[in-house]
């Protein structure tokens, strides 16, 4: 303001004093904006980059150049730091080629007085490799190309009854395995650099779900061209979503509630199960798509393909249901340690339970005479994934609760979601007509 007051002060104070589960989109946006303004202020004032450790400080305190100029010059340690900084600034302005020598002096000072809190050279090199190589950006493109190739080869093999299908499947597994190995290396590097499990935010959970999707495909679809096609298609889609601008790939410190070994256990099971359940949904969609193209001339070939993929889907859903069930149970143990209660009908907890019940029903449909058919199972596995979407995205962005990230105020549903739902409904209707008319 004109009198030097912070314009957002009242809004920030009100939002920060609210219970986290009662904070709406506006409140969380204000807190986020306040953080960014503070970061910008620290950068412009020279207090952002704390490059200089204070010798002998019990708290391992580091200070920035801006803080040095405000400190008492009678402190011998501060005088040494000030000399180092002035030397670097002088070299940078008068002799840029020699500026690296001044940086080397600062680095030696850091290692001498702050080595106990500095990351190791290996960790620094690993982070540089992680940023330069851009594992997940390149994997997104690699999976996308494989997706198009696999889909074309799969449809061609099914519709033409090619006798080279087993050979294609073997080659497909090898090239998919290359992507899985690179995905594993990238995820492991991020874990090593951050010194924590890499699934604590939206971006990390997406790349982790992509990895578990590939893991499920490698385990259960290694001899199925259709299963590998569904796996690669899903992995490409997940990494495409992860690369969108609204997911921040920055490696950030954990919030206090997540600083627990339960992050590795609970979240790995919950988020990992989504990859398995999502793969089952994509296989269901692929089977419905095959039903659309069924006719008397290719009926036998498509029946074999659908039966094979349905078995893979059922195994995948079993693995996903096991993981989400155990993860939800262990989440209750973590909740008791963090919040003093095992179960509180929080929105995330409730929808996790809904997901368990829905997939338990889907996997038991074969015991119900009217719901034991191929079409019913694949239809249910496709639309049952809506509960996972609600658990993962809907709770985070549309409902309030302890697990919500940006909830409270109404958020418009992206039109792509509506279009996708319409396409899936049309696909299901056409597949059902062909199923009744030809398949049965």
C-alpha positions in Angstrom: 0.0 0.0 0.0 1.0 3.7 -0.1 1.9 3.7 3.6 4.2 0.6 3.2 1.8 -2.1 4.5 1.6 -5.5 3.0 -1.7 -5.7 1.0 -2.2 -9.5 1.6 -1.5 -9.3 5.3 -5.1 -9.8 6.5 -5.9 -12.5 3.9 -2.7 -14.4 4.7 -3.3 -14.2 8.5 -6.9 -15.4 8.1 -5.9 -18.3 5.8 -3.0 -19.5 8.0 -5.0 -19.5 11.2 -7.7 -21.8 9.6 -7.8 -25.5 10.1 -6.2 -27.1 7.1 -9.3 -29.1 6.2 -11.4 -26.0 6.2 -9.1 -24.1 3.8 -10.6 -23.5 0.4 -9.0 -22.9 -3.0 -8.7 -19.2 -2.3 -7.1 -19.7 1.1 -4.5 -22.1 -0.3 -3.8 -19.9 -3.3 -3.2 -16.9 -1.0 -0.8 -18.9 1.1 1.0 -20.1 -2.0 1.2 -16.5 -3.4 2.5 -15.3 -0.1 5.3 -17.9 -0.2 6.2 -16.8 -3.7 6.3 -13.1 -2.8 8.5 -13.9 0.2 10.9 -15.9 -2.0 11.0 -13.0 -4.6 11.7 -10.6 -1.7 14.5 -12.8 -0.4 16.1 -13.0 -3.9 15.9 -9.2 -4.5 17.3 -8.4 -1.1 20.2 -10.8 -1.4 19.0 -13.1 1.4 17.9 -16.1 -0.7 21.2 -17.8 -1.4 22.9 -18.7 1.8 26.3 -19.5 0.6 28.5 -19.0 3.7 28.6 -21.2 6.8 29.5 -19.5 10.1 32.6 -21.2 11.5 32.0 -23.0 14.8 28.2 -22.3 14.9 26.4 -24.9 17.0 23.3 -24.8 14.7 25.3 -25.0 11.4 24.0 -21.6 10.4 24.6 -20.3 6.9 24.2 -16.7 5.8 23.7 -14.9 2.6 25.6 -11.9 1.2 22.8 -9.6 2.1 22.9 -10.7 5.7 26.7 -10.2 5.8 26.3 -6.5 5.0 23.8 -6.1 7.8 26.0 -7.9 10.3 28.5 -6.4 12.7 31.9 -6.0 11.0 33.7 -6.7 14.2 33.0 -10.4 13.9 36.1 -12.0 12.5 34.2 -14.8 10.7 31.9 -12.2 9.0 35.0 -10.3 7.9 36.4 -13.4 6.2 33.1 -14.0 4.4 32.8 -10.4 3.3 36.3 -10.6 1.9 35.4 -13.7 -0.1 32.2 -12.2 -1.4 33.8 -8.9 -2.4 36.6 -10.8 -4.2 34.0 -12.8 -6.2 32.0 -9.7 -7.0 35.2 -7.9 -8.1 36.3 -10.8 -10.4 32.8 -11.1 -11.9 32.7 -7.4 -12.9 36.3 -6.8 -13.8 37.7 -10.2 -14.9 34.9 -12.7 -15.6 37.4 -15.3 -16.8 38.9 -15.5 -13.4 35.6 -15.5 -11.5 35.7 -19.3 -11.2 38.8 -19.0 -9.1 36.9 -16.8 -6.6 34.1 -19.4 -6.7 36.6 -22.1 -5.9 37.7 -20.1 -2.8 34.0 -19.9 -1.7 33.6 -23.7 -2.3 36.7 -24.4 -0.2 35.4 -22.2 2.6 32.0 -24.1 2.5 33.7 -27.5 2.7 36.0 -26.3 5.5 33.2 -24.9 7.8 30.0 -26.5 6.6 30.8 -30.0 5.2 28.6 -31.6 7.8 25.4 -30.3 6.2 26.6 -30.1 2.6 25.4 -32.8 0.1 28.1 -35.1 -1.0 29.7 -34.7 -4.4 28.0 -37.8 -5.6 24.6 -36.5 -4.7 25.3 -33.1 -6.4 26.4 -35.0 -9.6 23.3 -37.1 -9.4 21.1 -34.1 -9.3 22.9 -32.5 -12.2 22.4 -35.7 -14.2 18.8 -35.9 -13.2 18.2 -32.4 -14.5 20.2 -32.6 -17.6 19.0 -35.9 -18.9 15.3 -35.3 -18.1 14.5 -39.0 -17.8 10.8 -38.6 -17.6 10.4 -36.2 -20.4 12.4 -38.5 -22.7 10.5 -41.5 -21.4 7.2 -39.8 -22.2 8.2 -39.5 -25.9 9.6 -43.0 -25.9 6.4 -44.5 -24.5 4.3 -42.4 -26.9 6.1 -43.7 -29.9 5.9 -47.3 -28.6 2.2 -46.8 -27.9 1.4 -46.0 -31.6 3.6 -48.8 -32.9 2.2 -51.4 -30.4 -1.4 -50.4 -31.1 -1.0 -50.7 -34.8 0.8 -54.1 -34.6 -1.7 -55.4 -32.1 -4.8 -54.6 -34.2 -3.0 -55.8 -37.3 -2.1 -59.1 -35.6 -5.6 -59.7 -34.3 -7.5 -58.8 -37.5 -5.2 -60.7 -39.9 -4.4 -63.7 -37.7 -0.7 -63.2 -38.2 1.5 -66.2 -37.3 4.3 -63.8 -36.2 2.4 -62.6 -33.2 4.6 -64.4 -30.7 7.7 -62.9 -32.3 6.1 -59.4 -32.1 5.3 -60.0 -28.5 8.9 -60.9 -27.6 10.3 -57.8 -29.4 7.6 -55.6 -27.7 8.6 -56.9 -24.3 12.3 -56.2 -24.9 11.8 -52.6 -26.0 9.2 -52.0 -23.2 11.7 -53.4 -20.7 14.3 -50.8 -21.8 11.9 -48.1 -20.9 11.1 -49.7 -17.6 14.8 -49.9 -16.7 15.3 -46.2 -17.6 12.2 -45.4 -15.6 13.6 -47.2 -12.6 16.9 -45.5 -12.8 15.2 -42.1 -13.0 13.0 -42.8 -10.0 16.0 -44.2 -8.1 18.1 -41.1 -8.8 15.3 -38.8 -7.6 15.0 -40.9 -4.4 18.8 -40.6 -3.9 18.9 -36.9 -4.5 15.9 -36.0 -2.4 16.8 -38.5 0.4 13.2 -39.6 0.7 10.6 -41.7 -1.1 9.8 -40.0 -4.5 6.0 -40.0 -4.2 5.2 -37.1 -1.8 3.6 -34.7 -4.2 1.4 -34.7 -7.4 4.3 -34.9 -9.9 6.2 -37.6 -8.0 3.1 -39.7 -7.4 2.3 -39.6 -11.2 5.8 -40.8 -12.3 5.6 -43.4 -9.5 2.2 -44.6 -10.7 3.6 -44.8 -14.2 6.4 -47.0 -12.9 4.0 -49.3 -11.1 2.0 -49.5 -14.3 5.1 -50.7 -16.2 5.9 -53.1 -13.3 2.4 -54.6 -13.6 2.8 -54.9 -17.4 6.3 -56.5 -17.0 5.0 -59.0 -14.5 1.6 -60.0 -16.0 1.7 -59.1 -19.7 5.2 -60.2 -20.8 3.7 -62.8 -23.1 0.7 -60.8 -24.2 0.9 -58.3 -27.1 -2.4 -56.7 -26.0 -1.3 -56.4 -22.4 1.9 -54.8 -23.4 0.0 -52.4 -25.7 -2.3 -51.4 -22.8 0.7 -51.0 -20.5 2.7 -48.7 -22.8 -0.4 -46.7 -23.7 -1.2 -46.0 -20.1 2.4 -45.2 -19.1 2.7 -42.7 -22.0 -0.6 -41.0 -20.8 0.5 -40.9 -17.2 3.9 -39.2 -18.0 2.1 -36.8 -20.4 -0.2 -35.7 -17.5 2.9 -35.5 -15.2 4.6 -33.1 -17.7 1.7 -30.7 -17.7 2.4 -27.2 -16.2 0.1 -27.6 -13.2 2.3 -30.4 -11.7 5.5 -29.0 -10.3 8.6 -31.3 -10.8 10.6 -29.3 -8.2 12.2 -31.4 -5.4 11.0 -29.7 -2.2 11.3 -30.5 1.5 8.6 -32.6 3.1 5.9 -31.0 5.2 6.2 -32.1 8.8 3.3 -34.6 8.7 5.0 -36.5 5.9 8.4 -36.9 7.7 7.7 -40.4 8.6 8.7 -43.9 7.5 5.0 -44.5 6.8 5.3 -42.3 3.7 7.4 -45.0 2.1 5.0 -47.8 3.2 1.5 -46.3 3.0 1.8 -44.0 0.0 3.8 -46.6 -2.0 1.0 -49.1 -1.6 -1.8 -46.7 -2.2 -0.3 -44.9 -5.2 1.2 -48.1 -6.5 -2.2 -49.8 -6.5 -3.5 -47.1 -8.9 -1.1 -48.2 -11.6 -2.4 -51.8 -11.3 -6.1 -50.7 -11.3 -5.5 -48.3 -14.1 -3.9 -51.0 -16.2 -7.0 -53.1 -15.6 -9.2 -50.3 -16.8 -7.2 -49.8 -20.0 -7.3 -53.5 -20.8 -11.1 -53.4 -20.3 -11.3 -50.5 -22.8 -9.1 -52.4 -25.2 -11.4 -55.4 -24.9 -14.5 -53.3 -25.5 -12.7 -51.9 -28.6 -12.1 -55.4 -29.9 -15.8 -56.2 -29.4 -16.7 -53.3 -31.7 -14.7 -54.9 -34.5 -15.9 -58.4 -34.0 -17.6 -60.2 -36.9 -18.1 -63.8 -37.9 -14.9 -64.0 -39.9 -12.6 -62.9 -37.0 -14.7 -64.2 -34.1 -12.4 -67.0 -33.0 -9.3 -64.8 -33.0 -10.9 -62.0 -31.1 -12.4 -64.4 -28.6 -8.9 -65.8 -27.9 -7.5 -62.3 -27.6 -10.2 -61.0 -25.3 -10.1 -64.1 -23.1 -6.3 -63.7 -22.7 -6.5 -60.0 -21.8 -9.4 -60.6 -19.4 -7.3 -63.1 -17.5 -4.4 -60.6 -17.3 -6.9 -57.9 -16.2 -8.3 -60.0 -13.4 -4.8 -60.8 -12.1 -3.8 -57.1 -12.3 -7.0 -56.1 -10.4 -6.3 -58.6 -7.8 -2.8 -57.2 -7.2 -4.2 -53.6 -7.1 -7.0 -54.6 -4.7 -4.5 -56.2 -2.4 -2.2 -53.2 -2.4 -5.0 -50.6 -1.9 -6.5 -52.7 0.9 -3.3 -53.2 2.8 -2.3 -49.5 2.2 -5.6 -48.2 3.6 -5.2 -50.4 6.7 -1.7 -49.2 7.3 -2.9 -45.6 6.6 -5.1 -46.0 9.7 -2.0 -46.9 11.7 -0.2 -43.8 10.4 -3.3 -41.6 11.1 -3.3 -42.8 14.7 0.4 -41.8 15.1 -0.2 -38.4 13.4 -3.7 -37.4 14.4 -4.5 -39.6 17.3 -7.3 -41.7 15.6 -7.4 -44.6 13.2 -10.4 -43.7 11.2 -12.3 -40.4 10.9 -14.4 -40.7 7.7 -12.1 -38.1 6.1 -13.0 -37.7 2.4 -9.8 -39.5 1.3 -10.4 -42.4 3.7 -14.0 -42.8 2.7 -13.2 -42.9 -1.0 -10.4 -45.3 -0.5 -12.9 -47.6 1.2 -15.3 -47.1 -1.7 -12.6 -48.1 -4.1 -11.9 -51.3 -2.1 -15.6 -52.2 -2.0 -16.1 -51.5 -5.8 -13.1 -53.6 -6.9 -14.0 -56.4 -4.4 -17.4 -56.5 -6.1 -15.9 -56.5 -9.6 -13.7 -59.4 -8.8 -16.6 -61.4 -7.3 -19.0 -60.7 -10.2 -18.2 -64.1 -11.7 -20.1 -65.7 -8.8 -23.3 -63.8 -9.9 -25.0 -65.7 -12.8 -26.2 -62.5 -14.6 -22.8 -60.7 -14.3 -20.3 -63.4 -15.1 -19.8 -62.6 -18.8 -16.8 -61.2 -20.6 -18.6 -57.9 -21.4 -19.8 -57.3 -17.8 -16.3 -57.8 -16.3 -14.5 -55.5 -18.8 -17.2 -52.9 -18.6 -17.0 -52.9 -14.8 -13.2 -52.8 -14.8 -13.3 -49.7 -17.1 -15.9 -47.7 -15.2 -14.8 -48.9 -11.8 -11.7 -46.9 -12.3 -13.9 -43.8 -11.7 -13.6 -44.5 -8.0 -9.8 -44.3 -8.2 -10.0 -41.0 -10.2 -12.3 -39.7 -7.5 -10.0 -40.9 -4.7 -6.8 -39.5 -6.3 -8.0 -36.3 -8.1 -11.5 -35.6 -6.9 -10.8 -35.6 -3.1 -7.6 -33.5 -3.7 -9.3 -30.8 -5.7 -13.1 -30.9 -5.1 -13.5 -32.0 -1.4 -12.2 -30.7 1.9 -10.3 -32.8 4.2 -6.9 -33.6 5.8 -5.7 -35.2 2.6 -7.0 -32.4 0.3 -4.5 -30.2 -1.6 -6.7 -27.5 -3.2 -10.3 -28.0 -2.1 -13.1 -26.0 -0.8 -14.3 -23.6 -3.6 -16.1 -25.0 -6.7 -13.6 -25.9 -9.4 -14.9 -26.5 -13.0 -14.6 -30.0 -14.3 -12.2 -30.0 -17.3 -14.2 -30.5 -20.6 -11.8 -33.3 -21.5 -13.2 -35.4 -18.7 -16.7 -35.0 -20.0 -15.7 -35.8 -23.6 -13.8 -38.8 -22.4 -16.8 -40.1 -20.4 -19.1 -39.6 -23.4 -16.7 -41.5 -25.7 -16.4 -44.4 -23.2 -20.2 -44.6 -22.9 -20.6 -44.7 -26.7 -17.9 -47.3 -26.9 -19.6 -49.4 -24.2 -23.0 -49.2 -26.0 -21.6 -50.2 -29.4 -19.5 -53.0 -27.8 -22.6 -54.4 -26.0 -24.6 -54.4 -29.3 -21.8 -56.3 -31.1 -21.4 -58.6 -28.1 -25.0 -59.6 -28.1 -25.3 -59.8 -31.8 -22.0 -61.7 -32.7 -19.9 -62.6 -29.8 -22.5 -64.6 -27.8 
